[in-house]
Amino acid sequence: MTTAPTTGPIVARTVEVDDPGPLLSALPGPAAHAWVTGGEGIVGWGEAARFETAGPDRFDTAARWWSEVAADAKVLDEVGLPGTGLVAFSSFAFSDGPSTSRLVVPAVVVGSRDGRFWRTTVDGVDGDVAPVPVSAPQTVAWGDGATTPEDWRAAIGWVRNAIATGDLDKVVLALDQVATADAPVDARWLLQGLAERYPSCWAFAVDGLVGATPELLVRRSGELAESRVLAGTVRANGDEGDRALLDSEKDQLEHRYAVDSLVAGFAAHCKNVRAGDPYLLRLANVVHLATDVRARVADDASLLELAGALHPTAAVGGTPTRAAMRAIGKLERSDRGRYAGPVGWVDSTGDGELGLALRCAQLDGRTARLWAGCGIVGDSDPEAEAAEARAKFEPVRAALTRAL
Ligand SMILES: C=C(O[C@@H]1C=C(C(=O)O)C=C[C@H]1O)C(=O)O
């Protein structure tokens, strides 16, 4: 566990500013943090404080650190909208393994909502970054990741057998790909490409994990907790695909496991948990079955505490949870890192938004590791799952290579 580099209580000041233009274009360099949907949200850079942790208690330890920082902080906020005041960009590991989860308080945050714009700075922390133009890769070479398509098909077979013998109901299996560019990949290049083609998704970047997710694990606004669960997917191909999804018992079952797990997770902290009816969420690459869930927070649990109770839902893990997580650990050839973990932002009152880190890449110099996962149930067809995985890789692949 590490904390740095606060030297005393944080003083955060939010002031209203003129329209700064597109938020993602306000980011001065590739070390970028972002949470943007439909052109609104927050972007940040520089660093006023950081907390890193790992293991099964990661949500609790992060929640405790953040509540102490927030309690000590002085927040001078003349705007008072979601994303103003003191915020930490947040990104959690998928599993209880050694991958690092982190909260980062940027030196500068610029935000926009409902035609209002703001800038938050932390006293005594230099947020001046010499602007560096966004760079596009000139070449990108693609390779398999740790789990090859062949490994993945074999794993689907293993899961289908385990389901047939009654040990499991659903497992979300992921595979990875690695892109190697000619120069370090600029997070802003990916963010801008993703936000352009997927404006209704949440484009995110936290410490080099960059993507655009359509799935909201939890948003807390005071007593209101909200979520958008996705499970059940086909490639976008017009009405035919839409009907196939709505009429598919296999997809409806896969979806129900995910909704049930989210509702059960909310029960620990919330009252009046209400799930709507499933609907179709249409994106440029795929169509998902989606359900919106609302609940009332009954015990003052913060966003990070709620996330600890909810993660991993069966949208990214499986059913039953523990057995599915064991299967993922055994069948996937490398740790997921922060892919499929909660990602977003939290403020000093414990409000904020966390999506699931999907349709994303982990940037590391010239390489980008991408993942795509599919929910496997007893009736899953390996060919159809492979087509679904290819469709889920598409957003990041296309954003990365759009200038080539
Ligand atoms: C795991 C991913 O997506 C999840 C799995 C889905 C499915 O199996 O239908 C749909 C949306 C997400 O909950 C991914 O995109 O990598």
Ligand as a Chemical Component Dictionary entry (heavy atoms), coordinates in Angstrom:
data_LIG
# 
_chem_comp.id                   LIG 
_chem_comp.type                 NON-POLYMER 
_chem_comp.pdbx_formal_charge   0 
_chem_comp.three_letter_code    LIG 
# 
loop_
_chem_comp_atom.comp_id 
_chem_comp_atom.atom_id 
_chem_comp_atom.alt_atom_id 
_chem_comp_atom.type_symbol 
_chem_comp_atom.charge 
_chem_comp_atom.model_Cartn_x 
_chem_comp_atom.model_Cartn_y 
_chem_comp_atom.model_Cartn_z 
_chem_comp_atom.pdbx_ordinal 
LIG C1  C1  C 0 -16.784 -8.509  -20.531 1  
LIG C2  C2  C 0 -17.221 -7.632  -21.453 2  
LIG O1  O1  O 0 -18.514 -7.229  -21.555 3  
LIG C3  C3  C 0 -19.487 -7.693  -20.620 4  
LIG C4  C4  C 0 -20.140 -8.925  -21.109 5  
LIG C5  C5  C 0 -21.262 -8.871  -21.902 6  
LIG C6  C6  C 0 -21.843 -10.111 -22.516 7  
LIG O2  O2  O 0 -21.306 -11.201 -22.255 8  
LIG O3  O3  O 0 -22.824 -10.057 -23.262 9  
LIG C7  C7  C 0 -21.888 -7.630  -22.154 10 
LIG C8  C8  C 0 -21.453 -6.502  -21.562 11 
LIG C9  C9  C 0 -20.475 -6.553  -20.464 12 
LIG O4  O4  O 0 -21.124 -6.716  -19.247 13 
LIG C10 C10 C 0 -16.282 -6.976  -22.396 14 
LIG O5  O5  O 0 -16.730 -6.129  -23.184 15 
LIG O6  O6  O 0 -15.086 -7.287  -22.378 16 
# 
loop_
_chem_comp_bond.comp_id 
_chem_comp_bond.atom_id_1 
_chem_comp_bond.atom_id_2 
_chem_comp_bond.value_order 
_chem_comp_bond.pdbx_ordinal 
LIG C1  C2  DOUB 1  
LIG C2  O1  SING 2  
LIG C2  C10 SING 3  
LIG O1  C3  SING 4  
LIG C3  C4  SING 5  
LIG C3  C9  SING 6  
LIG C4  C5  DOUB 7  
LIG C5  C6  SING 8  
LIG C5  C7  SING 9  
LIG C6  O2  DOUB 10 
LIG C6  O3  SING 11 
LIG C7  C8  DOUB 12 
LIG C8  C9  SING 13 
LIG C9  O4  SING 14 
LIG C10 O5  DOUB 15 
LIG C10 O6  SING 16 
# 
